[in-house]
Amino acid sequence: LVSRDNHPDRSTVRVGGVPIGPDTVTLIAGPCAVETPRQTLEAALMAKAAGATLLRGGAFKPRTSPYAFQGLGEEGLRILAGVREETGLPVVTEVVDAQDVDLVASYADMLQVGTRNAQNFALLQAVGAAGKPVMLKRGMNATIEEWLMAAEYIAQRGNLDIVLCERGIRTFETATRNTLDVSAVPVAQRLSHLPVIVDPSHSGGRRDLVLPLTRAAIAVGADGVIIDVHPQPELALCDGPQALVDGDLEELAGVLRDLPPLL
Ligand code: PEP
């Protein structure tokens, strides 16, 4: 269902009216985690000023450590819905448990499946049945074939509104959190008709790499990027070191403005 063999034209997925697909480069931005209404609104306004047309933000956070901030849950979803109201930005947010899919879908415009759940087949089937577009991160240990098969689980439930997100894979390299596999973008686009975006924030895990990796993503033809921003990253409850701050946003907007012509 997701293969390009029977579907030669590349697909565009619409999220609350915002297109993600071959004719554009979509910027999704916002805080890694929803912490407070004010922090979320400020991050959303920063994102919008940089050209974002979709707001990201985690209410359910799948953290490596059980002692780390796990997200605000439904309260976070309510905050996201309020910020959507104020900014007009449709909301992309992660769901980590099949049991929460209906709840998250009742607030979100797009459901995100994270790298740690990329082969949680019960969750993939549940988001496939939820009637909302889905962003499927690549498992950090998944081959491109495994990633596409994970997408197939979603598609099998009748949902072809799937966006693939390359977010770095685990390699021997420790200088970055994960290694951004830029080749995955054109490879996945040749194998699948689904849009492919890149997460330069979670792959590198470092603010200073976000803009260079964004340029790389665009250069290889990504259909969009998803980027963490935070008004005060030093106080962030999640992944502050990778969040862009106000001073970075003009440069980010410039990177998107100076896009190479679409092929
Ligand atoms: C995220 O986007 O909030 C996130 C946790 O990303 P990943 O699943 O790629 O680590």
Residues whose N, C-alpha, C, O or C-beta is under 5 A from the ligand:
A	BS01	PEP	C32 G58 G114 T115 R116 K137 R167 H202
